[in-house]
């Protein structure tokens, strides 16, 4: 359960095959910063049927802070959440 959670929260939820997900945070003291992410999937996949990914109703009720959520279903989905704090 994520209800009433607080702070820096990363949630990755996937169904299927070859899904790539990332959550990154950089805490810095310089005036400039970049976050770079590269996700590569080099494969062949065949998905028969269906894939479903979901969060239940109210799963994120009363959350606070930096919240990054990735939800993917299927084949070869790439998702990224990045945050720079300075």
N, C-alpha and C positions, 0 to 999 in steps of 0.2 A: 504494500500500500504506500502510496506517495502522499496521501492526505496530510495536510498540516506540516509538510516538510519545508525546510528553509535552507538557504545558502546557495552554493553553486551545484546544480543538479543536472546530470546528463542521463538521459534515458534513451536506450536503443532497443527497438523491438522489431524483429524481422521474422518473416515466414517465407519459405521458398528455398532457393539455392543461390549461392555465390553473391550474397548481399554484403556490402562493405559499409560500415558506419563508424564515425569518429566524433568525439567531443574533445576539444582542446582549449586550454586556457593558458595565457601568458601574463604573468605579473612582472611588470618592468618599471624601471626608474628613468628610462631615456625618453626623449620627446617624440620618438617615432618607432613604430614596430609593425611588422607584418606577420601574419600567420599563413603559412602555406601548407596545403595538404594535397597529396597525390595518392589516389587510390586506383590500382590497376587490377583487373581480373582477367587472367589469361587462361580460359578454360571453356569447354563446351558443356552446356547443361541442357537437359530436356526435362521439363516439369509437366507431368500429367496430372490432370485434375485441377484443383484450384488451391491457392494459398491465401490465407486471410490473417492479417495482423491488426489488432485493435486494442485500445485501452478502454476499460469499462467506464460506464457512466459515473461521474464523480470521482474518478481515480486521482485527479489532480486538484481536488477541492482545497481551497485555502493554502495553496503553495505560495512561497514568496522567494524572491531573490532572482538569480540568473538561472532560468530553466530552459534547457535545450532538449527537444524531443525529436527523435527520428523514428518514423514508423514506415516500414516497407513490406510489400508482399509481391512475390513474383521472382524473376530471375535477373541477376546482375544489377541491382540497384546500388548506387553509391550516394551516401549522404554525409554531410559534414556540418558541425556547429563549432564556430570559433569565437573566442572572446579575448580581447586585449584590455588589460586594466593597467592604467598608469597614472 
